[in-house]
Amino acid sequence: MRGATRVSVAIATATALALTAGACGGGGGGDNGGGMVRASWGDPQNPLEPANTNEVQGGKVLDMVFRGLKRYNPDTGAAEDAMAESIETDDQQNFTVTIKEGWTFSDGTDVTARSFVDAWNYGANLENNQINSYFFRFIEGYDAVHPEEEGAEASAQTMSGLEVVDDTTFTVRLTEKFSLWPETLGYAAYAPLPQAFFDDRDAWLARPVGNGPYKVDAYNRGESMRLSRYDDYAGDDKARNDGVELRVYTDNNTAYTDLQAGNLDVIDDVPAAQVRNAERDLDGRYINQPAGIIQTITFPLYREQWQTDDAAKVRRGISMAINREEITDRIFFGTRTPAKDFTSPVLGEAGGYDEGICGDVCEYDPEEAKKLIDEAGGLPGGRVTLSSNVDTGSHRQWMDAVCNSVNNALGNNNACTVNPVSTFADYRNQITRKEMNGMFRAGWQMDYPLIQNFLQPLYYTGASSNDSGYSSRRFDRLVDEANAADEESEAVDKFKDAERVLVEDLPAIPLWYQNGSAGYSDRVDDVKLNPFSVPVFNEITVK
């Protein structure tokens, strides 16, 4: 998505989403378990447009407020029909989509085929500055609404590959075969939008309206968002509580303390310092399970000092200077596993996970690390920085540990220093504006459980989450070939070939796979995390 990476992300004045209406629900009681669930949260980077949200905090809300053609099973991660009645193709390139009848948005209007087509055309259009526009690049006519050339303007407002047949049917023509395309359609970027969004976008941003099991009632940035159950929701995964209050925390240790005190019901990021005692502290109400999440360090390859062959050797040396085993043991106490590839073990071997693909690059070897960096003429500018937000995820602790590991390997206490950023939103804005100079955290939580999702959105030229600016014709070609493969096994093999290119170029350093860790109060039951490490809010009951 070259075009979207060169334009600024339009953050409307409605970013604050300062909703004035009071929230519904609250307190205990109510049918089906009833009551409001109180959960920890962080402010999203952008207003909650489906095609303009590609980070975890905003994604949590979209998962509650919207349902697309597919939904990922909260137990297995498998793509299952949600609004799709059927998605049919004879050639893996031309698809006929039929949606279920009887679905409505929370404003009472019907969800139709045009709700999807209009939303996808909006998301793809260059003029709308949507971060996730890249996800529509497979649809014929994308290049007309989103040209890649610097300074070019869209020559069309809609993609030629989308056509509404009737209220429940639309057709999609892709630019090439993509056998796994239907499996991607549970991602939030493909959600439908009501006519109200197009009639008055600013008003809609002030009160987002979706078709999911919850509706947004109020949001005060920096404080909380309140969502109530949408009683006319047509899906089979209706909310079993009255609603959810998402409370903003800038320190997850504070959230954990509130959980212990009974002031909070769910925290989905147990602080590293508390992991060792969480099972005891919470009397068994603690969850620790594998998730489709990988943490990486990436580099601003748009900076000249990181573009040379010597710089690639430096990146390899830094990777080998990081003692992943020690850091995951001492800081994360079993909730992280040293990474051996660029994906996640939740995919399984058949899905593309390969624990041997990274090889020596992901192994701790301080002597070889120093040798490589010395051969490259040392670190760019003599030192490197490592940046991350520090309001969630125990990031400060592991960043200190990584820099200490690098410094010890190089015999220089000032070789690597930490650059903490106070909030997630500020951090993401710096990345989006391409303001990074040194190493920075670029963890990935899968959008859908396919190897393609761990590779293409992050490393394909111009992709929506390609924060490093990495570009490789060889990698891109292999990804294109994988997408066009007729059989899933053939596609997976091609994607693994593309991954081997990443190991050579190392635009990012795999650190560790992340488990989902959560705790909950004795006020709620039926708490679980899905394979994306997000609480399945609609299934939580309040006593």
Secondary structure, 3 states (H helix, E strand, C coil): CHHHHHCCCCCCHHHHCCCCCCCCCCCCCCCCCCCEEEEEECCCCCCCCHHHCCCHHHHHHHHHHCCCCEEECCCCCCEEECCEEEEEECCCCEEEEEECCCCECCCCCECCHHHHHHHHHHHHCHHHCCHHHHHHCCECCHHHHCCCCCCCCCCCCCCCCEEEEECCEEEEEECCCCCCHHHHCCCHHHCCCCHHHHHCHHHHHHCCCCCCCEEEEEEECCCEEEEEECCCCCCCCCCCCCEEEEEECCCHHHHHHHHHHCCCCEECCCCHHHHHHHHHHCCCCEEEEEEEEEEEEECCCCCHHHCCHHHHHHHHHHHHCCCHHHHHHHHHCCCEEECCCCCCHHHHHHHCCCCCCCHHHHCCCHHHHHHHHHHCCCCHHHCEEEEEECCCCCHHHHHHHHHHHHHHHHCCCCCEEEEEECCHHHHHHHHHCCCCCCEEECCEECCCCCHHHHHHHHHCCCCCCCCCCCCCHHHHHHHHHHHHCCCHHHHHHHHHHHHHHHHHHCCEEEEEEEEEEEEECCCEECCCECCCCCECHHHCEEC
